[in-house]
Amino acid sequence: MTSFLRYSLPFLPDPYVTNFELVPDAAIEKNGIGYLNFAQSWSEESTSEMDIDLMTKIATPARTMQRNKDGSIDDNELGLIYHGEHKYWEPAFSQKELESGVMPDVGLGSFFHIPNGNPLSNQIFHPPTLMDISTNLSQFGVTFGTGLSKEISPGTGGIPTRGTPDRHSSLPGLAGTFADVEDFRISGMMLQSAQSNVRIMTLPGTHWEGVLDDSSHATYQFPYSGPTTHIAIQDGDGLVPSVKLVPIAPQEAIDDLVDSFASRDNVSVAARHSLPFGMVALATMRNDPTFPPARVHKIEFKLGGEVDQKSKIKSPELEPAHQLSFTPPGKPLIQSPRPPFEILGPSASSDRSFSGMTTILKMGLGPNAQELIDPATDTFLSDMQNKVPLSRFDVSGYGASMFSDWKRVLGPQDVNDNAITNVLINVFNGRTSRTVVELQSVMAPFAVDVVKTIEIRRLNSGIVLRHESEWQPSSDGYYFYKNNGIITHPGIIRGVTNVRNITDISRISVDGVHLDLRKVQFDCDVQVEDGGHGRSVTGLRLDGCVLLTGRREDAPDNDLSSPNAPAWYASILQHLKLGGYIDAVVQIGTSGQMKRLTSISVKPSLDPASSKPVAVVAAMGSPIFVGGGQWSFVRTQSYDSYKQPYPVDLEIGVPLVKLGSHDSPDLGSILTPYVFKDPQDLLTSHRVIFTSPQIPFVQDAKKGFEAAEVWVADSFALGKSATIFPNIQDCLPVVLPDLPSGARQLLEIDHRGGYKFEPTRMLGNIEISQLEFPAPTRLSDLERTIKNDASVQTVAQIMQKGNTLKDGAQELSQDVLDARTTISVAINTFGNVSKMDITNLHMVTRNINTATGVVKDATRVIGRLSSDVQKIGGLLGADPDIHLPDLPELPKVAGDVQHVFGSSLSQVQKAISFLDNLKFLPHFKVSMTNEWSMVMSTSMNKNDLLEKLESPGPRDVVEKIIEQFDFLISATLSLSAFLLKMHIGTTIKIPTGVGPIVALGTGAFDVALGTSGVEVKLDLGFGIGVDFSVGPFSASASYTQSQTILFNDQVFGLGITACMRAHVDLVIASADLYLEAKLLVVGGDCHPPETHAVHGGTTIWAYASVKIALHVSIFLVCNIGVEEDAHWDSNLNGGGCLLDNMSDLIH
């Protein structure tokens, strides 16, 4: 019997829910939707049977209840998900759902359905759904009627496209995964359809509850708990629709799914379900032979049912709720042969996971629109494009259960430094117990592997808490990125170890860089090269940058595996200051040159050979120049054609770099030089300028630049200049002796490359490089002022004739006039030669009488000024490596620096000359500093005096009479002041006739002459002592007391000193003891004078000091020496003068 079919309404046994309704339709009333055939058969041997068959292409004319017709009337929360600023449903995820036979679904019943294979414009429906809500099937349901037509054209129906308001885009791939025509049958009084058009479904698997961040105290509040769970099955490996008919009922569909996956027929299963807190997974697997095998099975067991032997009562039987359990496949049983030399993956990885895709719904719920697992979100999305990091999950309508600890270890075969290395998920019946996501990244500039962990756990109180750890290092840093296109030249900064205390600073961005950048600071041990060997230096609060995967929606290439990563890295180094402060003194190579390292700087450069960007690590700091001299570094800008020098930034210093890639196996032995470069430096002790250069059209054999004049800027001229070259008037001319007037000098171009300027002159038949300065018509004696204060003047003199140079009103002595100045210059850039020597340079310090204005020379130092870096250190004597001919026309150069006292210190000069002529005074010891401060001194004690006397005779007499003798003279000269001090002190013994007891007389004379005037101190005193010997042993002791008088033109002082000495000599041991106590009271005006409103301008000071010295010597055993010196001073009347301004002889 055939019946006209107008309506059909599928249903389940009560209670159940559905999402469609029967709507009367006039066209269906008239034409129907098909036919219903009834066939009855019976026989005598069997029970009669009735078959009912549907002849229709439409499952039901009932339509699903309309929802989200367009963006303007969307449900508020889902509308934000669709169209808000954080549109997050990945088109790639929906595409993979469709390819796997799963209907996309943002939220329960909220996405779309195209009924009957004919897309209706601007209408979006969810597939018809039947869900059992009784306890019999644990809220499982089925979705059916999901067939889609091959003729769907772009723009007529489909899934939303990110960034566009039109949700009706094309549905590629549907024709291969959905049946063309929905085939419905009735069997056993149950409606059946093709297996690919019947999907098992249930409610969202995981509840997305609010999460509290333990740091910011912000709450991540999710608008809903994600999409429904859908499970689809398809035939074979090619993902084609299954035409096998199955009942449209949850229990039967589940049984058929389990049986089909366990059968020998190849099938594929796809399950979409929600993971904790914004994550959604689409897990796919096939039933191919693997070990262990993939499994889809029901969790079935019974508890109870035992019969009590006494009461004969059977206990209740307990069964678990309906659950489907999914386990991913292991390794295939039949594997393809491994390629030769293949690098095996790390054994620590447990990367057994489902195929498919895992996405994170970006909703920006946290502070600053942050996602729950930031900063791991984009890396997670990138890593999980083809996998679901679960080792098992169980599905039920009461919530999913997951117990998974997925791990991964990056190996040499990996090409990206960013990866998710651990995903731990523990979920009990839809409630999350604990979730951990571990992110591994890399920290620039040293390429340190770092790990951050985001943990979400449920407390006993029920609160779900989020904790984000600080970055933790998992490796040392030696510049090795997995992208071998990122090259670094480390120089002497070889890397970092023991990285610790990494602190997040801020999130930053650099234009054109598709990475997510996090600025950090960290502590570490910096491995530096010192003297050709490595050593560790502590680095604190260094600046680094963690390089994370960028947003896929911004650019498809968004991680360090991109070919553009080296260019991005260069941009990051250019815009950020990576590195930081360290403190160490190292030797550069094995050169002996020392440098104090103050910081590390990493900046980009360009490899000229490959035209590719590279990173260069510079060790910043200050070179240490031993000896004297005034070495300076300046920097120039490469874009400045004039090369105008500027001072080096004191906070940064001078960079030191070295060519050599970080991945070079012989990095420590590469023969490239250590270079002070970028900014380029000038290491300067002199400079030469060639004025008005020109190249003649017709050239002689020697080619080059002809200069009108040549001037040398020595250290004095450079010290007065702040530009690249000083004022010409402060410089020294270089002129050949026979050069005609108006003629030019030649800067020769060397045919080997470079320039040469080596002027010489002929004396007789001998060529020498020492040039005299020009004739008196152009320049005779040159005097350059170095320092000019009110009372002191310092000048540098070039001596030629001496007719313009005088000491006040006096003429200079002949030996001073004979010390004529010469200059030699040699430049040869091919031979890397740049030298200058000025012989017999006179440096004069003058005293100016502020009352009369009379100027007199105080001191004159005559020596040689050299540019030789091994010999620079102020004025020097003759160079022993230069042997000048003995010619009368050539000025002599003294072997030692000459020191001459001027007319203002004439008495000192006479005394020194007298003692020097008697060969009585020892040679002066001279030390000079970079500031042109010079100290000359000589001293003599009793033993020195005895050595100069003959024995027997005067020596024996002096030794018996003189107990102690001290002589000291010192002169301190600087650019602004001078001070001469002289001390003569003696203690004599006078026999008393009473055994070993002697009377002692003491006397001392001190004088100070200097910028502040003349000051004298006189000490006179007496005492008593004892001196005796017994065989080889001797002993002596004494006590003296002296009175002191001190005066200068404005200060007067009186004092008393008590002194005790003792000496014991036992041959194999000796001991000396010295005690001194001194009290001095001085009063007067300040020097220089200062005006005070009180005390009449007078200040009174009391000064006291105590000295204690002990020395014990035991032959061949030890020497013990102790010396202490303490002093006190007090302003007795509160005057305004400082003690040091009142006297130069107190201390």
C-alpha positions, 0 to 999 in steps of 0.5 A: 500500500502506498500513501501520500506523505505530507509531514514527518516528525522524528522523536525519541522516547520521552523525555527528550528535547529537540530544536525543530518544529512542525510548520504547516506549509500550503505547498506541502499540503498540496504536493506532499514531500513523497510517499510512504509504502507499506508491505505486509507479508505472511506465510503459514510457517512464519509470523507476518511481517510489515515493512515501511519505506519512505520514498523522499529526499527530505527527512522532515519538512519541520525546520529548526528554530531560527537563531542569529539570522544576521549580525544585527539581531545576534544573541548578545554574547554570541554576537560579540563572539561573531562580530566583536573586536576579538573575533576568534573562531578560526576559519581554518578550524571550521574548515577542518571540521567540515573536512572531517564531517563535523558540523561547525558550531560556535554554541549550542544550536547557534551556527548554521544548517542549510536544509535540503541541500538548498542554501537559503539566502541570509538564513542560518540554521542548526541541524535538526537535533534530538537529545535524550535527557533521561538518565538512560543515555546520559544526555547523549543525542543525535544530529541528522539531516546534515547533507549538503549539496555539491552545488553550493557556490561562493557567497551563498552559504557557509561559515563566517570569515574573519574580518568580514561581516558576511558570514555566507562565504564558500564551503570548500570541501563539503562535497567530499565529506557530506552525502549528496542526497539524504537517504532515509529509511524506516527499519524496526519502526526506527528512522534511519539515515546514512551514517555520515549524516547522523552525528552523535552529540552532547552538551559542551564537555567542559564548564568554563567557569570564572578564573581568578588571576593570583597576580593582577586579581582580575577575573577571566569571566567566559560568556559560555562554555564552548560548542557542543560535542559532535562525533562523526564517522566516515569511510576509508582513508579518503574521508568519504561519506558513509552510506551505511544506514544507522538509526537516528537514535543516540544508543544505536548511533553510539553502538554503531560507532563503536562497532564500526571502529572496531571492525576491519573496515577502514573508518575515520572518526572525528570528535569536536569537544571543548577543553578547559577555559577557551580551548576547543579541540577537533580530534581525528583518528583512524582504525589503522593497525598501530601499537598501541592501537587507537580506541573508541569504546564505551566504558561499561562495568557493573558493581554490586549484584552479590547475594548475601548468603545469610539473608539471600538478599541481592545487593543493588547493581551499579553501572556508570553513566554512558561514556565514550572513551577515545585513545590516540594511536601509537606507532604504526605496526608497518613503518617505512624504513628510516632515512640514513643519518636521520636524527632521532627525536629526544626520548624524553618526548611523549608526543602521543596525541590525536591528529586534528586541531586545537584552537583557542577562542580569543576573547580578550577577557583578561587585563589589557585584552589578555588571553588566559594562557598568554603569552603562550596563546599564539604559540599554542595556536601555531603548534596545535594546528595539526594535533590535540595534546591529549593522551585520552578523553572520555565524553558524556552528557554530564561532562567530559573527563580528561587525564592527560600529561602531554610532553614534548622536548625540542630536538635538533630537527626542530626549526622553531625556538617557540613551542608548547612543551607540556600540556597537562589537563585533569578534568572530572565530569566537566569540571577542571581540576588542574591545567598546565601549559608550558611554553618554551621560547628563546631570549635574545641576545644570547639565545637562552632557552626559557620556559614559562608555565601557566597553571590553572587549578581548583582550590579546595574552596572551589575557586579556580586560580590562575598562576603565571610563573616568571621565565625560567632558563633551561639552557645557557646562551651561546647565540645558537638559534634554531634558525641558522640564518641568525648569525652573531659575531660575539667578539670577546663576549662568548655567551652567558651561563647560570642565567637567573632572576628573569623578570618581565618588564613590558610587552613591546612591538617593533614595526615590521616584526611579526613576533610577539616581544617581551622585554625582560631583565636577568642576572647571569654569569657572562663568559668573556675572553680574557688574555685568550682564555675564558672566564666568568663575570657577573652580570646583573640586570641585563636587558633581554627580549623573549621572542614569541610567536606572533599573531597569525591573524596579522601575518602567516609567517609569525615565528622564528622559523620564517626566512624573514627572521634574521631581518626581524632580529636585526630590527629588534637589535636596532630598536632595543638596547639589549645587553647591559652593565658588567664590571671587569678588567680583561686583557685583549687577546694576548696583546697585554692591552687591558680594558675595563668592561662596563657594559655589553651592546648588541647591534645589527650589521650587514655582512658585505659578502652575503648582504644579509644582516648579522648581529655584532656583540660589542664589549663596551668600556675604557681601554687602560693605557699604562704609563703616562700620556693623554690618550683619548678616544673620540667617535665619528659618524660614518655618514659624516663626510667631514669625520667631525669627532665627538666625545665618547659617551662616558656612560657607554664607553668604547666598543670592542668587536671581533669578526667571527661567527658564533657557530665557527668551530674554531671561534677561539682561534680565529686570526681576525683582529680585535677592533675598536669600531662602530663608532669608529675611533681615533686613538690620538697623541698628535695630528697633522694638517695639510692646508690647501691641498692640490694635485697639479695637472703635470706631475713629477715622478713623485705624485701626491697632494701639494700642501701650502703649509703643514702644521702639527698639533701636539698634545698641548694644542689638542688639549686646548681644542674641542674640534677635530683640529686645533687652532693653527696658532696653537700648532707647530709648523713643519718647514723644510730648510731649503724650501723656497718662499711660496713653495708647497710641500708634498704629501706623497701617494705611495704606489703600494697604497697609502700616503707618505710624508717623511721630511728630512734635512741635510747636515753636511753629508748626513740626512737627519729627520730633526727639523728646525723651526722657520727663520725669525722672519716667520717664527722665532721663539714660540710660547704657548700658554697652557695655564694662566691663573692669577698667581701661577702661569704655565707655558710651553716654549719652543726655543730657537734664538732665545732673544724673545724669552726671558726670566722676568728681567733676567736673561736666560742662562747659556745652557738653557739657550743651547737647548734649542727645539727641533721637531721630526714627523713621519707619516707612512700609512702603508707601513702604519707609521705615524710618529712625532718627536719634539726635542728640547721642549721647555715647560715653564711654571711662573710665579706672579706677584699679585701686588707688583705684577712681576712675573718670574720663572719658578721652574723649567723642565726641558725634555722630549715630547714623543708620540711613541705609545711605549714612551709617552708619559710627559717629557722624556730624556733622549731616546736611547734607540735614536743615535744622532750624529755628533754635529755642532749644528745639531742641538744636544739632547740630554739623557735625562730630563733637565730641571732648572729653578728660576729666579723666584727660587734662585736660592734653592737653585744655588743650594742644589747646584752647590750640593750637586757640584760636590757630588753630595746630593743624590739624583732627583727622582721624577714622576709625572702624571697625565695632568702634567703634574710633576714631583721631583724629590731626593732624600738622604739619611745617616747611612747615606751620609756615612757612605759619602764620607771617607773612612777612616777619618771623617766617617768615624767621627761623624758616626760617633757624634751624629745619632740621627740625620735626615735630609729631604727636598721635594718639588711639586709642579703642576699647571696651576701651582708649585711647592718646594719643601726642604727639611734638614734634621739632626740629633747629636750625641755629647759625652757626659763622662758617666758611663754609657749615658750621653746628652742629646741635642736636636735641631731641624730646619724646614722651609716651604716655598711655593705659590702661597709664599715662603714658610719656615719652621725651626725645631730645637731641643735636648734629651738624654740617651744610653748607648752600650755594647757587650761583645757582639750585642748592642743596645741604645735608647734615648728621650728628647724634647724639642720646641717648635716655632713656625711662621710665614707672612700671616701665620705664627705657631708654637709647639712641643715634641717629645720623642723616644727611641730604642734599639736592641741588636742581638745579632740573630734578632733585632728590635726597634721602637719609635714613639713621638708625640707632638702638639702645635698651636698656630694662629693667623689669617688664611693664605690666600687671605679670606675676609671674616666678619668675626675674630678680626679675620684670625683663626687659631688651630690646635694640632696634635699627632702621635706616631708609633713604630715597632720593627722586630727581625728574627734572622731567617725566620720573620720580619714584623713591622707595625706603624701607626700614625694618628692626628687630631686638630681643633679650631679653638676660636671658630675662625673661618680659615682651614688648617691646610690654608694656613700652613704647608709644614704642619703635616 
